[in-house]
């Protein structure tokens, strides 16, 4: 399999494994969507790590495969391509991308689908589609602009240039830079800490932030208010407040 899902301690690792560069061909895209849906529905998966291995996250689409497609073929395929990445972005649990080496084109777009990005000091990210006479087609024009702002997004998309980890951190494209050999360990630790949290509240928080960014402030506040009130019906809320009153803050253990 070019993509696998392994679960340990509440953390599901979605691992790209298509040597040498984890090129995202059609089969890999489809498998990625399947495992994102599986991770979304599994109760034993409470947080997710996206990982490409020690050397490379994903160097982008399979260009040879794409070269053979004409306009009609890509009209059909482009929706499935976007749907694969959207399935990852909509995993209703905390998701962290563990980025080593290249995360280019579709690889960068996949990292953008995570809630948090930890990059190795050897990471290089970018959207080089313009160099092929194309634009990003798996969400890059939309998610990148929302993450780093339109001017920085246009810089990367217009030029196709790669940015190293330190610049990616400065521009907000990644959230933490660590030694390359510590990327997965730190990403797993981040996910494991959140896997112990209240699952419904984390789901609510993620949906409120993500959905709120897509609408006006009043609608966003309505989304927040609805989730906030709804969580008062959960056992986690009872457990968390009881623990706070009886033991002090930060000591609650959630199921």
Secondary structure, 3 states (H helix, E strand, C coil): CCEEEEEECCEEEEEECCCCCCCECHHHHHHHHHHHHHHHHCCCCCEEEEECCCCCCECCECHHHHHCCCHHHHHHHHHHHHHHHHHHHCCCCEEEEEECCEEECHHHHHHHCCCEEEEECCCEEECHHHHHCCCCCCCHHHHHHHHHCHHHHHHHHHHCCEEEHHHHHHHCCCCEEECHHHHHHHHHHHHHHHHCCCHHHHHHHHHHHHHHHCCCHHHHHHHHHHHHHHHHHCHHHHHHHHHHHHHCCCCCCCC
